[in-house]
Amino acid sequence: MFARSTYGTMSRGARPAVMPASAALRGAMPGTGGTCVVRLVDRRTGLTHKINGSPLVVFTRDPATAVDELLEGRDRGIWEARIDPIEP
């Protein structure tokens, strides 16, 4: 009925097409050769991690490196990186 939007607010409708980083890095997501947005997400809540109220996102053409940097030193059982391709 209600779904969390990309920005963590409640809205009606389906969630945006997002794929966990592991699947995207295996090549399951077309467009990862272009620019992507990589977000750090708390698995417990499904919300994007925020610093001083701003979502932690990285714009990159190399999502594998961005994922490694975002998850460095973090418990991968709690945190995951999600990759969203940016349409050209």
C-alpha positions in Angstrom: 0.0 0.0 0.0 2.6 2.6 1.1 6.2 2.4 0.0 9.3 4.4 1.0 10.4 6.8 -1.7 14.0 7.3 -2.6 14.2 10.1 -0.1 12.8 8.1 2.9 9.3 9.6 2.9 6.2 7.5 2.7 4.4 7.5 -0.7 1.9 5.4 -2.5 3.0 3.3 -5.4 5.9 1.1 -6.3 9.5 1.7 -5.2 11.9 3.0 -7.8 13.9 0.3 -9.7 17.0 -0.2 -7.5 19.3 -3.1 -7.5 21.8 -4.1 -4.8 25.4 -3.3 -5.6 26.4 -7.0 -5.8 24.0 -7.7 -8.6 24.8 -4.5 -10.5 28.5 -5.2 -10.3 28.0 -8.7 -11.8 26.7 -6.9 -14.9 23.0 -7.6 -14.2 22.1 -3.9 -14.5 22.5 -2.2 -17.9 24.1 1.2 -18.0 26.6 0.7 -15.2 29.3 1.8 -17.7 27.7 5.3 -17.6 27.2 7.6 -14.7 25.6 6.0 -11.6 24.5 7.1 -8.2 25.7 4.9 -5.4 23.9 5.2 -2.0 24.8 3.8 1.4 21.7 2.1 2.8 21.0 0.8 6.3 19.6 -2.8 5.8 17.6 -2.6 9.1 15.6 0.4 8.0 16.0 0.5 4.2 16.9 4.2 4.5 19.8 6.0 2.9 22.5 7.0 5.4 22.5 10.8 6.2 25.2 13.1 7.3 23.9 16.3 8.9 20.6 15.7 7.3 21.9 15.2 3.7 21.8 11.7 2.1 25.2 10.1 1.5 25.4 9.6 -2.3 28.3 9.3 -4.7 28.0 10.1 -8.4 30.5 8.0 -10.3 31.4 6.2 -13.5 33.1 3.4 -11.5 30.5 2.0 -9.2 32.8 -0.9 -8.0 35.3 1.5 -6.5 32.6 3.7 -5.0 31.0 0.7 -3.3 34.3 -0.5 -1.9 35.0 3.0 -0.5 31.5 3.4 1.0 31.6 0.0 2.7 35.2 0.2 3.9 35.3 -0.3 7.7 31.5 -0.9 7.9 29.6 -4.0 8.9 28.3 -5.4 5.6 25.6 -7.2 7.6 24.1 -3.8 8.5 25.1 -1.6 5.4 24.7 -2.2 1.7 25.4 0.0 -1.3 22.8 0.5 -4.0 23.5 1.6 -7.5 21.1 3.6 -9.6 22.0 4.3 -13.2 21.5 7.9 -14.4 19.8 8.0 -17.7 22.0 9.7 -20.4 
